[in-house]
Amino acid sequence: MKRNLDTEFKKRKIKKPNKLLAKIVCWAFGKIAKKRNATVIYQDDYLSIKDKQIVYLCQHKSRDDYFYVFSAINRTDVHVLCGYQNIFKKFIYGMMKKLGVIAKYLYQPDIQATKQTFEAVKLGDSIVIFPEGIQSTSGSTHPINPATIKLLKKLKLPVALVTLKGSYFTRTRYSTDVKKGKITVTLSKLFDSEDFVNQTEDQLNKTLLSKFEYDEFEEFSKEKVEFIGKKPNITGLNNIIYKCPHCNNEGCFEIENDTMTCKDCGFKIKMDNYYDIFALNKELPFKNIDEWYKWQRLQIHKQIKDDNFALNAKIQLGVLNTKKLTDNRSLLYVGEGELTLTNKGLTYKGTKNGENVELFFEAKAVYSLTITLLHELDLYYKNDYYNFKLLENQMLMTKWMLAAEEIHNLYDDAWKKVSEEVYFN
């Protein structure tokens, strides 16, 4: 019988992390964090609970946050909830099993991941959760999963908050380049066990958001810190900024050195080592990139209510290879066709494994189409994973993500509420 890595990982009984391996990982991550100029601050209230069994809620500003979080926690008895698609890599897969990592389908209700979380807690171990699910796109808070407080109330453990200042600027969502600047990791106490008895979910959610929310651009607006890498800080910005505020055209930005230019109207901006942006020839209506990004979301928010709204693109269809591990992602392209997004849902018409298929994903269950720097859209749908690689209009991938999220919120009041709290307030 062929090995099924998916079943093997997801259905296994959770065991305590391998202590030696956990120590090595914390040491190695600490070395990386130190090289990135990261410092750790332990608040007094955290020191009162640091040796207890606790839940760590962590901001997720960059793909490298694991380095800073685990070097700061420096414990061998923690289990992290990790995006399902990240585990199927050679060498990483076995290591994650030994470290007690719990795979989670992003956004989706995941009974198996919840079950394994409680198994880990019964062992007396602690849990690490990134409640935004994915790393920040523009340096500010993503919605916090509405189920977070419900889970914490059931776990009944003290909760520590891990905030990260500078990790987004060190490695942004739009570029692979690593910058050297300044990172501060702060650990503080967020909740006592008694808080889950004495406070309502509404009260707990308000406290969580007020302590958790962030904006990297605002945080560094007064404290000027240079972030310098091999490439200019503007490199790749057109992966997330696609709409020109002057001509309103989309997918029209080109980047050369430290300058981004709209090829349709000639609007030019520069970005310096502090991530400040400056217009060279026309008025810049935004104070920073995050404000520009949220303006794009607001435009989409209005457009998707029109029944004629539609996005179309030729794509390659990808699925995870759960039979074999490779050095890179275990992704198999199994077909090609057309992807269409409307305010009713997402449709794929094309081939899959040599056969013609039509797949429909209802809007209420499409929480997002998360982006990659390979111009792909990732989708978790009813505990299945799909990858759509754009073969055209690749610089509009962020528009697809924003549109999918805003369409989902037409059908989901809970997600609409937490989204508006961070995007439109």
HELIX and SHEET records of a PDB file:
HELIX    1   1 LEU A    5  LYS A   10  1                                   6    
HELIX    2   2 LYS A   19  LYS A   35  1                                  17    
HELIX    3   3 ASP A   44  LEU A   47  1                                   4    
HELIX    4   4 ASP A   65  ILE A   73  1                                   9    
HELIX    5   5 TYR A   84  ASN A   86  5                                   3    
HELIX    6   6 ILE A   92  LYS A   98  1                                   7    
HELIX    7   7 ILE A  111  LYS A  122  1                                  12    
HELIX    8   8 ALA A  147  LEU A  155  1                                   9    
HELIX    9   9 SER A  167  THR A  170  1                                   4    
HELIX   10  10 ASP A  195  ASN A  198  1                                   4    
HELIX   11  11 GLU A  201  PHE A  212  1                                  12    
HELIX   12  12 GLU A  216  GLU A  219  1                                   4    
HELIX   13  13 LEU A  237  ASN A  239  5                                   3    
HELIX   14  14 ILE A  289  GLN A  303  1                                  15    
HELIX   15  15 ALA A  363  ALA A  365  5                                   3    
HELIX   16  16 GLN A  394  LEU A  396  5                                   3    
HELIX   17  17 MET A  397  HIS A  408  1                                  12    
HELIX   18  18 ASP A  413  TYR A  423  1                                  11    
SHEET    1   A 7 ALA A  38  TYR A  42  0                                        
SHEET    2   A 7 ILE A 183  PHE A 191  1                                        
SHEET    3   A 7 VAL A 159  LYS A 165 -1                                        
SHEET    4   A 7 VAL A  55  CYS A  58  1                                        
SHEET    5   A 7 SER A 126  ILE A 129  1                                        
SHEET    6   A 7 VAL A  78  GLY A  83  1                                        
SHEET    7   A 7 ILE A 102  LYS A 104  1                                        
SHEET    1   B 4 PHE A 253  GLU A 256  0                                        
SHEET    2   B 4 THR A 259  CYS A 262 -1                                        
SHEET    3   B 4 LYS A 268  MET A 271 -1                                        
SHEET    4   B 4 ILE A 277  ALA A 279 -1                                        
SHEET    1   C 7 GLU A 355  GLU A 362  0                                        
SHEET    2   C 7 GLY A 345  LYS A 352 -1                                        
SHEET    3   C 7 LEU A 331  THR A 342 -1                                        
SHEET    4   C 7 LEU A 311  LEU A 320 -1                                        
SHEET    5   C 7 ASP A 384  LEU A 390 -1                                        
SHEET    6   C 7 GLU A 376  TYR A 381 -1                                        
SHEET    7   C 7 THR A 370  ILE A 371 -1                                        
END                                                                             
